[in-house]
Amino acid sequence: MGVTIKDIAIKLNISKAAVSKALNDKEDISIELKDKVKKTAKEMGYSPNYFAKKLATKKSNTLGVFILGKENLKGEEYYGYKFLDGIIETAVSYAYDILVFSENKNKSYTEIIREKMVEGVIFIGVDSEDKKINSVKDLLLPISIIDFHLKGENISFLSSDSYKGVKSVIDYLTELGHEKIGIIIGGEAEISKRRYFAYKKILESKNLFHKKYVYEGDFTKKSGYEIGKRLFRKKDRPTAIFSVSDLMAIGFIEGVKANGMKIPEDISVVGFDNIGFGYYSNPSLTTVDQNPLEIGQMAVKYIMDVIENKNVNNEILIEPKLIKRKSCKKIK
């Protein structure tokens, strides 16, 4: 066991309170005693207990980040990591550290948060079936959740503006002459539902929505590939496909190419996310950039604003941008 404040107090024949005040530069302790205590502490090899200090001050200068929903994806396929650059960059600017957590099946999020004594939490990759997430509503600390709505005091929702992003896709494809526009959705994930809702509403306003052009994947490249292979067998197929994720779009491209179809000659394809793979796919993938750097930055800023008692907006939508590449073709 290391040297404690009690050991220093015994050595100098003073109280533990006096040692603590001297080490923390309190004003009611003389400069001479402070110097004596600090010199003795150094000679004895004393090291302050960081966690005890956190408990005493209730301030850790640490934020927690839960990285969830990556179990079925390879590391490079997991989009959630894209938010970390903005999170870390902004936390550092506030002199805060980051603790990254993965899902622990034996502990609730609340238990982990309380054990680590973080001052705020960011969640990435929350699944709509995750029942444990509801427990965090009772925590008295600020929480930022990316791409998932959870109502509660000091809880923010952050995402790119799905409606604007999807509208930019549909407007672009219809300008190219496409009227049969299909979609690959990602099951029950909330982000998939929002992008599908926008797709359906916009196409209905143009009288172009057809339920038969809706295909269901699971956000994996493999699911996109299987849809691409099946599409080859259909006589009535769309002239363009919008995928709610780039990963499924890239899999779809590989699936249709495996059957001898060409992109964009036989079918145009648009994704959403702007992952690195999309730039290097053949052909390069037209997509929507949702600006994960800024989303990560704003997730931290929300938490810091709550800590500093500033006025906050609990729903933060970042402007997306359509990135036009070579996977789409004008047909009229």
Beta strands, then each sheet from edge to edge (+ up, - down):
strand 1: 62-67
strand 2: 97-101
strand 3: 120-124
strand 4: 143-146
strand 5: 155-160
strand 6: 181-185
strand 7: 214-216
strand 8: 240-243
strand 9: 268-270
strand 10: 287-289
strand 11: 315-318
strand 12: 321-323
sheet 1: 2+ 1+ 3+ 4+ 5+ 11+
sheet 2: 7+ 6+ 8+ 9+
sheet 3: 10+ 12-
end
